[in-house]
Amino acid sequence: MKIIVFGASGYAGSAIYQLLKNDPQTEVIGTYLDDPGMFDDLYKLDVNEPESFSAFFKQIQPDAVVWSVMSGPYEDELINEGLLHLINHLSPETKLVYISTDFVFADGYGPYTEDSVITKLPDEHVLSTYANAKVKAERFIRNDLINCVILRAGPIYGKNSLGKRDERTNQLLTSLRQGETTAYRDDLIRTFVHVDDLAAAVKAFAMNELTGVYHAGPNQRASFYSFMRRMAESLGYDKELVQRAEKEELPDKEIPKNTALATEKIVKETNLHFRPLP
């Protein structure tokens, strides 16, 4: 089976690429944009550039495609150009696994099931470019494709198979090692998922026949405050160094409060297991 991983140098993308690469029944091709690539055998590609994208895709002719490209403030351009290039090249036989986010539930009244209505942030919101581009991407995919999986995930954490940690934990460790206190919000509720568990889910969906929308993660919810206290303790530090942050926000910076994901469906329909919180 031949699988392309777009964004194979990223935190989650590299874990997905490495897992697929270890499978002798899979031929995996990974792409990256910014030097240096995480692996020596990745293909440098700007997915927003139509001619090079078309040449690359026609040369590979994959059985499945994993979209783990994330571009933050440039997410809208990535969806309007790169993702649409991909959708236009996919045949009905080629499966797409698209990694989405809990931020498609901008009203923040979770937990949400896979059938819950996705919503946008106001255009003036500081996070609207990223969140609304993800909403747009999901709508493009569901309108144009059948052979696809949209895999939504909350905050991704943990040391991946290559030893790379998420940025949030790295920032926590910097403070803990210096004995400094750090603060996190206790009113922001999420479903946290370990990066290697997410990679295993992506691999499973790329290789099985299931389609539709799925939520990844354990059947647990936590605030950033309680999660980071757990994380500090699991890393061998005093959890009391993690304190509650202020909750006051400006209207255009207000973060959706509860975007927790109901994850019963993915457990029921697959053999996947998600580790409990640390």
Secondary structure as GFF3:
##gff-version 3
##sequence-region A 1 278
A	DSSP	beta_strand	2	6	.	.	.	ID=ss1
A	DSSP	alpha_helix	11	21	.	.	.	ID=ss2
A	DSSP	beta_strand	27	32	.	.	.	ID=ss3
A	DSSP	beta_strand	43	44	.	.	.	ID=ss4
A	DSSP	alpha_helix	50	60	.	.	.	ID=ss5
A	DSSP	beta_strand	64	67	.	.	.	ID=ss6
A	DSSP	three_ten_helix	72	74	.	.	.	ID=ss7
A	DSSP	alpha_helix	75	77	.	.	.	ID=ss8
A	DSSP	pi_helix	78	83	.	.	.	ID=ss9
A	DSSP	alpha_helix	84	89	.	.	.	ID=ss10
A	DSSP	beta_strand	95	101	.	.	.	ID=ss11
A	DSSP	three_ten_helix	102	104	.	.	.	ID=ss12
A	DSSP	alpha_helix	128	144	.	.	.	ID=ss13
A	DSSP	beta_strand	148	153	.	.	.	ID=ss14
A	DSSP	beta_strand	156	157	.	.	.	ID=ss15
A	DSSP	alpha_helix	167	177	.	.	.	ID=ss16
A	DSSP	beta_strand	182	184	.	.	.	ID=ss17
A	DSSP	beta_strand	189	190	.	.	.	ID=ss18
A	DSSP	beta_strand	193	194	.	.	.	ID=ss19
A	DSSP	alpha_helix	195	207	.	.	.	ID=ss20
A	DSSP	beta_strand	212	215	.	.	.	ID=ss21
A	DSSP	beta_strand	222	223	.	.	.	ID=ss22
A	DSSP	alpha_helix	224	234	.	.	.	ID=ss23
A	DSSP	three_ten_helix	239	241	.	.	.	ID=ss24
A	DSSP	beta_strand	242	244	.	.	.	ID=ss25
A	DSSP	three_ten_helix	251	253	.	.	.	ID=ss26
A	DSSP	alpha_helix	264	269	.	.	.	ID=ss27
###
